[in-house]
């Protein structure tokens, strides 16, 4: 009896020992992105070890399992087994269920085994990706991790995507990205259950695909003259005789390797071969493709309007395009071929005898119908090869067969109209799916296209827009983010613009609308960011940034500052002066009022600790605040700032020159007088300026300050001459002129405009404040 009693005591202690420290999981602990359709949390965990067996049937299952096994080998220091037979326990198995949808899967985790059930390879891949996100973040480590418990909670996940097209477009033309980066991007797409990688292989600034029948496309068209030190849109026209040295291309063998690698991750590679516009790189290689056989160089930067386009009147143009497409389709087995079709300026077609003859012979109305003829002819050729054509939504202009698939980028209205006409549509509106747009305040972000698509805006979008009926919804294949690469010269810059916005997009396209919740999503981001840290991904932390907006109460000489953050119900705290941001900082609840020069620091807090970059601003009050300004040269009506007191409201402009705090002069110099209202001592004047050469905005070439006691007789007290200098970035700069103390009432400031840029374009001069002290 005593022995039996002792046995039960030992058994109970053993049970306590095994249970002690075992985490009890809740739904909050399940950090999977995108959010699964159904989740059931059960009791217990499954623990991986070197004895764990992945039971596979066939090469594909073996390859898919090996991707996760390799992670264990690196992070855990041991390698689970690959097995053909089912052991009694401690295994992961794959089961086929032909009744499931193509990309659906069921993940069933029990203490002794894990089962992934799917119709085929896609579901097995996604089941493994969910296991990966159930594991500790350290599974992503590139080095040995000794302290981790390699276990996952017992759950049953039933999951499938909402949309069939879940894509990302990489622009390889504006800046070239090599095979290795494309392969890494494929891995990262698979992690988020994305299934399309659209490669923009042809554009004005570079031809990036080897075409063996036309070797000059990569001998000439893949290389441009290096003007990387200049802003994209400020780069000069290239002499066609000057040899290019900046660029690159992918060989056909490299592209086949990419296609094969992607297929193993259930990702389809969609090639885009632009036409009839965005083809300067092709015309630079073969001038006879243009209407007038004009010789041009491969553009080194921005090009607008795009007038050097394929001649739609020459039969040789179509022979060239079809030969190119033949080689493209031999590389890419994709269902779809993207032919571009956007932004063609057809002025040459209107003058070209070949094009005019084509219009007459084909009984076309005008050059718009000629473009429609071009598109329809290419679609017919693509269809004859058993493929379907995709084009940007401009291919709708002039009419197109409903069989063409539309990539809608110019807004929801055009996408909905395409659906109404019976087209399949991929929604990729520039707002919010253009990832080349800023994702945070411009002052804190690397140079990007002058628009704003933050993480929350991406997450809140729905591809089924209100004007699309439930009966039409099946025509919306899904959505896609586009990353145009004008400002992205390297991999780190590209990663920064993709992540974490791609995670938000993945949930938009995978998870049901009812399952999506911004608060819940932001809670799961923390785990994803840790994974990105382990993977060495240069993701943006812009969502953590605190932003400030200010209003001026000029009557009381007071500034009111409002602080915001993208996260829901953010814990923002701030300090004033030289204090440090820590857990003693003041919690922000209402706008902060300032009546004197003060340094403001603010940060988002999580778990009582500051996260992200600290926002810092100095609100500077000066003697000119709220005083009358006389404009001797009027500012441009397009940029009026906040009205006649903009120059003296103490609110500084940002790098976003549409923020309402900038006044601007086109070609003209700025000349104004600040009336202090009475004689006062003055010894310093500062002029706040902006330069963004790609937008035609340049620093002043001269700043001059004159002062007067009576407003009639002025004395020059200082000037700064600054010659034009190439500047590739957007930059804020204060021009400060100090001088011996003067007792004056009137302060005249003159800023000299560059007038004309080196490209011969009219120059803008932007000013946000005249500070008088």
TORNU-540854 format. One line per 10 residues: their letters; for each residue x, y, z of C-alpha. Coordinates in steps of 0.25 Angstrom, whole numbers, m for minus. Each point is the difference from the previous one (the first is absolute). Layout:
<nodes>
A) X/Y/Z  ...
</nodes>
This chain:
<nodes>
XXXXXXXXXX) 0/0/0  11/9/4  7/m3/m14  m13/3/m7  m1/13/7  14/4/m3  m2/m3/m15  m12/9/0  8/11/7  12/m2/m10
XXXXXXXXXX) m10/0/m12  m6/13/5  13/7/2  4/m4/m14  m12/5/m6  2/13/8  14/1/m5  m4/m2/m15  m11/10/1  8/10/8
XXXXXXXXXX) 5/11/m9  m9/m4/m12  m6/12/m6  m15/1/m1  m3/6/m13  m11/10/m4  m4/6/m13  8/12/3  13/m9/0  m4/m5/m15
XXXXXXXXXX) 8/11/m8  m2/m5/m14  m1/10/m11  m8/m1/m8  m12/m3/10  m5/m14/m2  m14/m3/m3  m3/m9/12  8/m3/12  m3/m10/11
XXXXXXXXXX) 10/0/12  2/m13/7  7/m5/12  15/m3/0  12/2/m10  7/m7/m10  15/1/2  10/m2/m12  13/m7/2  11/m7/m8
XXXXXXXXXX) m8/m13/1  m12/7/m6  m4/m6/m14  m6/7/m12  m7/m11/m7  0/4/m15  m6/m7/m13  7/5/m12  11/11/m4  m9/12/2
XXXXXXXXXX) m4/m3/15  15/m3/2  4/13/m5  m10/8/7  3/m7/13  15/2/m2  m2/15/0  m5/m1/15  10/m11/4  11/9/m5
XXXXXXXXXX) m4/11/10  1/m10/11  14/m4/m4  4/15/1  m7/5/12  m2/m13/9  13/m7/m4  m6/m13/m4  m8/m5/m12  m13/m7/0
XXXXXXXXXX) m1/m12/m8  m7/m3/m14  m8/m13/0  m8/m8/m9  m7/m8/10  m9/5/12  6/m2/14  m9/m2/12  2/15/4  8/12/m1
XXXXXXXXXX) m2/3/m15  m6/9/m10  m8/m6/m11  m7/5/m13  m14/m5/m4  m7/2/m13  m14/4/0  m5/3/m14  m13/7/5  8/12/5
XXXXXXXXXX) 2/12/m8  13/2/m7  7/8/10  m7/m4/12  6/m8/12  m4/m6/13  11/0/11  m3/m9/12  11/0/11  m1/m10/11
XXXXXXXXXX) 11/m3/11  5/m12/m8  m2/4/m15  m3/11/m10  m9/m3/m12  m1/10/m12  m11/m4/m9  m2/7/m14  m4/m3/m14  14/2/m5
XXXXXXXXXX) 13/7/1  m5/14/3  m7/m4/12  12/m8/5  9/12/m1  m10/9/7  m2/m10/11  15/0/2  1/15/0  m11/1/11
XXXXXXXXXX) 9/m10/8  12/9/m2  m8/12/6  m5/m9/12  15/m3/3  8/10/8  5/12/m8  14/m5/2  m3/m11/m10  4/11/m10
XXXXXXXXXX) 14/2/6  12/m1/m9  8/m5/12  m1/m11/11  m10/4/11  1/m8/13  m11/5/9  m12/m3/m9  m11/m10/2  m3/m5/m14
XXXXXXXXXX) m15/m3/3  m13/4/m6  m14/0/6  m10/m10/m2  m10/6/m10  m9/m3/m12  1/10/m11  m10/0/m12  5/10/m10  m2/5/m14
XXXXXXXXXX) 3/13/m8  m11/10/m3  6/4/m13  8/m8/m11  10/11/m4  8/5/12  12/7/m7  12/9/1  6/7/m12  15/3/0
XXXXXXXXXX) 5/10/m10  14/m5/m5  1/11/m10  2/13/7  10/m6/9  5/m14/m3  m1/m11/11  7/m13/m2  m5/m15/0  4/m2/15
XXXXXXXXXX) m9/12/4  m11/m6/m8  1/m13/7  0/6/14  m12/7/m4  m7/m13/m4  3/m6/14  m6/13/7  m12/m1/m9  m2/m15/3
XXXXXXXXXX) 1/3/15  m12/9/m1  m8/m9/m9  1/9/m12  0/m7/m14  4/9/m11  13/8/m3  m2/9/m12  14/4/m6  0/13/m7
XXXXXXXXXX) 11/m3/m10  m1/11/m10  0/15/1  6/12/m5  12/0/9  4/m15/m2  m3/m13/m8  2/m11/11  m3/m13/m8  10/m7/m9
XXXXXXXXXX) m7/m2/m14  10/m8/m9  m6/4/m13  3/15/3  13/1/8  1/15/0  m12/0/10  10/m4/11  13/5/m7  m6/14/m1
XXXXXXXXXX) m14/1/6  4/m6/14  10/11/3  m1/15/2  9/11/2  3/1/15  m7/13/6  m3/m6/13  5/12/8  m12/8/m6
XXXXXXXXXX) m14/0/4  m8/m10/m9  m8/11/m7  11/10/m1  9/m9/m8  4/5/m14  m3/m6/m13  10/m10/m5  9/1/m13  m3/m13/m7
XXXXXXXXXX) 15/m1/m3  3/0/14  2/m14/5  m8/m5/12  7/m6/12  m11/m1/11  m10/m11/0  m1/m15/m3  m9/m11/m4  m5/m14/3
XXXXXXXXXX) 4/m12/m10  m10/m9/m5  6/m11/9  m1/9/12  m14/2/m3  m3/m14/m1  6/m3/13  m8/11/6  m13/m6/m6  4/m14/5
XXXXXXXXXX) 3/5/14  m13/8/1  m9/m12/m5  6/m8/12  m6/11/9  m14/1/m7  4/13/m6  m2/3/m15  9/10/m7  m7/9/m9
XXXXXXXXXX) 9/7/m10  m3/14/m5  5/5/m13  m4/14/m2  m6/5/m13  m3/9/m8  6/10/10  11/m1/11  9/m6/m11  11/11/m1
XXXXXXXXXX) 10/m11/3  m4/m9/m12  0/12/m9  14/4/5  4/m14/m4  m8/m1/m14  m4/14/m4  m8/m5/m12  m11/m4/10  m4/14/1
XXXXXXXXXX) m8/8/m9  12/9/m6  11/m10/3  5/11/10  13/m3/8  m1/2/15  7/m4/12  m5/m9/11  m6/10/10  8/2/13
XXXXXXXXXX) m12/5/8  m14/5/m1  m7/2/m14  m13/7/m3  m7/0/m9  3/m13/m6  1/3/m15  10/m10/m4  m9/m12/m2  m1/m12/m9
XXXXXXXXXX) m5/3/m14  m14/m6/m2  0/2/m15  12/m8/m3  m2/m15/m2  14/m2/5  m4/5/13  m10/m12/2  11/m10/m5  9/5/11
XXXXXXXXXX) m10/0/11  m5/m14/m4  14/m5/0  3/5/13  m13/m5/6  4/m14/m6  13/0/8  m7/5/13  m11/m10/m1  11/m11/m1
XXXXXXXXXX) 6/4/13  m13/3/8  m11/m11/0  m10/10/7  m14/1/m4  1/15/m2  9/9/m8  0/15/4  2/9/m12  0/13/8
XXXXXXXXXX) m8/10/m9  0/12/8  4/15/m1  3/0/m15  1/14/m6  m4/m1/m14  5/13/m6  9/m8/m9  m11/m9/m5  m8/12/m4
XXXXXXXXXX) 12/5/m10  5/m14/m4  m4/m4/m14  1/m15/3  m10/2/12  m9/9/m8  m1/m10/m11  m3/m11/10  m11/9/5  m6/1/m14
XXXXXXXXXX) 2/m14/m4  m6/m6/13  m12/11/0  4/5/13  m5/13/6  13/6/6  13/m3/7  m8/m5/12  m7/m11/m8  14/m3/m6
XXXXXXXXXX) 5/m3/14  m12/m9/2  3/m7/m13  15/m2/5  m5/m6/13  m11/m9/m6  10/m5/m10  10/m3/11  m11/m7/8  m4/m8/m12
XXXXXXXXXX) 14/m5/m1  2/m3/15  m13/m8/0  4/m8/m13  11/m5/9  m9/m5/11  2/12/9  m8/11/5  4/15/0  0/10/11
XXXXXXXXXX) 2/15/m2  m1/12/8  m13/7/0  3/9/m11  m2/m11/m10  m15/2/2  2/13/m7  m6/m2/m14  m6/m13/3  5/m14/3
XXXXXXXXXX) m6/m14/0  m5/m4/14  9/m12/0  12/9/3  3/1/15  1/14/5  10/5/11  m7/12/6  10/10/5  m7/14/m2
XXXXXXXXXX) m11/m2/10  m12/m8/5  m9/6/m11  8/m5/m12  1/m14/7  m15/0/2  m3/4/m14  9/m11/m5  m8/m10/8  m13/5/m5
XXXXXXXXXX) 5/m2/m14  3/m15/3  15/1/2  7/m7/11  7/10/8  12/1/9  m1/11/10  13/8/1  m4/14/3  11/10/2
XXXXXXXXXX) m7/4/13  3/m9/8  8/m11/m8  11/8/m5  11/m3/9  10/10/m6  m9/11/8  4/5/13  m4/m9/12  3/10/11
XXXXXXXXXX) 3/15/2  9/5/m11  10/7/9  3/m14/6  0/m9/m12  9/m2/m12  m3/6/m13  m13/m5/m7  m11/3/m9  m7/13/5
XXXXXXXXXX) m13/m7/6  m4/m8/12  m4/m14/2  3/m4/15  m2/m14/5  m14/3/6  m5/5/m14  5/m13/m7  m7/m9/11  m13/8/m1
XXXXXXXXXX) m2/m2/m15  m10/m10/m6  1/m5/m14  m15/m2/m1  m3/15/m1  m15/4/3  m4/2/m15  3/m14/m3  m12/m9/2  1/m14/7
XXXXXXXXXX) m3/m6/m14  12/7/m6  9/m2/12  6/m13/m7  6/9/m10  10/6/10  11/m10/0  7/7/12  10/11/2  15/3/m2
XXXXXXXXXX) 10/10/6  9/7/m10  14/4/4  5/10/m11  15/2/2  4/14/m4  5/3/14  5/m14/4  14/m2/m4  3/m12/9
XXXXXXXXXX) m6/m12/7  m1/6/13  m8/12/m6  m10/m10/m7  m2/m8/13  m3/13/8  m11/3/m9  m6/m14/m1  0/m4/15  m9/0/8
XXXXXXXXXX) m10/6/m10  0/m14/m7  m5/m6/13  m12/9/0  m2/m3/m15  1/m15/3  m11/0/10  m9/9/m9  1/m10/m11  0/m13/8
XXXXXXXXXX) m9/2/12  m15/2/0  m5/14/1  m7/m4/13  13/m5/6  8/12/m3  2/10/12  10/11/1  2/m1/15  2/m15/m1
XXXXXXXXXX) 10/1/m12  9/10/7  1/m9/12  5/m11/m9  10/9/m7  10/0/12  2/m15/m2  2/2/m15  10/11/3  8/m9/8
XXXXXXXXXX) 1/m10/m11  4/11/m10  11/3/10  5/m14/0  m1/0/m15  8/12/m2  m11/7/m8  1/15/0  m15/3/4  m6/14/2
XXXXXXXXXX) m4/4/14  m8/11/m5  m12/m4/7  6/3/13  3/14/m3  m7/11/7  m4/11/m9  m4/15/4  m9/10/m7  0/14/5
XXXXXXXXXX) m10/12/0  3/14/3  m8/10/9  6/12/m6  m8/10/9  5/m7/13  14/m3/m7  m2/m15/4  2/m13/m7  m8/m12/2
XXXXXXXXXX) 6/m14/m3  m8/m13/m2  8/m13/0  m5/m12/m7  4/m15/m3  m5/m10/m10  m3/m11/11  m13/0/6  m1/7/14  15/3/0
XXXXXXXXXX) 7/2/13  7/13/m4  9/7/11  8/13/m1  10/9/7  4/14/m2  14/6/0  12/m8/3  m7/m12/7  2/m14/m5
XXXXXXXXXX) m12/m8/m5  m2/m11/11  m12/m6/8  m1/13/7  m4/8/m12  m13/6/m1  m12/m7/m6  m5/7/m12  m15/2/1  m3/14/m6
XXXXXXXXXX) 7/10/m9  12/6/6  1/15/1  13/8/m2  2/15/2  15/0/0  12/m7/m7  0/m14/5  5/m14/m4  m10/m11/m1
XXXXXXXXXX) 3/m15/0  m10/m11/m1  m1/m15/m2  m10/m11/m1  1/m9/12  m3/m15/1  1/m8/13  4/13/7  13/2/m9  2/9/m12
XXXXXXXXXX) 0/m7/m13  4/6/m14  7/12/m3  m2/12/10  m7/12/m7  8/13/3  m4/14/m4  4/14/4  m12/10/0  8/13/m2
XXXXXXXXXX) m7/13/3  6/13/m6  m2/15/0  m7/m1/m14  m11/m9/5  m14/4/m4  5/13/m6  m4/6/m13  7/m5/m13  0/8/m13
XXXXXXXXXX) 3/m8/m12  7/8/m10  0/m12/m10  m13/m8/2  1/m15/3  m6/m10/m10  m15/m3/1  3/m15/0  8/1/14  m6/10/9
XXXXXXXXXX) 4/m6/13  m9/3/11  m3/14/m5  7/14/1  6/m4/14  6/m13/m4  14/6/0  m1/5/14  m9/m11/7  12/m8/6
XXXXXXXXXX) m6/m13/m6  11/m6/m8  m3/m8/m13  4/m14/m3  6/m7/m12  m14/m2/m4  m1/13/m7  m16/m2/m1  m1/1/15  m6/14/m1
XXXXXXXXXX) 12/7/7  8/4/m13  m1/12/m9  7/m1/m13  5/8/m12  1/m5/m14  12/6/m7  m2/13/7  8/4/12  m6/1/14
XXXXXXXXXX) 0/14/6  m8/4/12  1/9/12  m4/m3/14  m5/12/8  3/m2/15  m10/11/3  10/8/8  15/2/1  7/m12/6
XXXXXXXXXX) 14/m6/1  3/m10/m11  13/m8/m2  m4/m13/m8  m9/m4/m11  m3/m14/m4  m7/m5/m13  m6/m14/0  1/m7/m13  m2/m13/m7
XXXXXXXXXX) 8/m7/m12  m6/m12/m8  6/1/m13  m8/m11/m6  m12/8/2  6/13/m5  2/6/13  14/6/3  7/8/11  1/15/m2
XXXXXXXXXX) 13/4/m7  1/13/8  m6/4/13  1/15/4  m5/7/12  m2/15/1  m6/8/12  m7/14/2  m5/8/11  m10/8/m9
XXXXXXXXXX) m3/m10/m11  6/9/m11  15/0/2  5/m14/1  14/m5/4  6/m13/m5  5/m8/13  4/m13/m6  m1/m10/m12  3/m14/m3
XXXXXXXXXX) 3/m5/m15  m2/m14/m3  2/m6/m14  m8/m11/m5  5/m14/5  m5/m14/m4  m9/m6/11  m6/m14/m1  m8/2/13  m11/8/5
XXXXXXXXXX) 6/10/10  m5/11/10  10/11/2  1/13/8  7/11/m5  5/8/12  5/15/m1  6/6/12  5/14/1  3/11/10
XXXXXXXXXX) m12/4/9  m10/10/m7  m11/8/5  m10/m1/m11  m15/m2/m3  0/m6/m14  8/m13/m5  1/m2/m15  4/m14/m5  3/m3/m14
XXXXXXXXXX) 2/m15/m5  5/m2/m14  m6/m10/m8  8/m10/m9  m10/4/m11  4/m12/m9  5/m14/4  12/m7/m8  m11/m7/m7  m6/13/m5
XXXXXXXXXX) m13/m1/9  m6/11/8  5/0/14  m8/1/13  4/8/12  m7/m5/13  1/8/13  m7/m4/13  4/10/11  8/13/1
XXX) 5/0/15  4/14/5  9/1/13
</nodes>
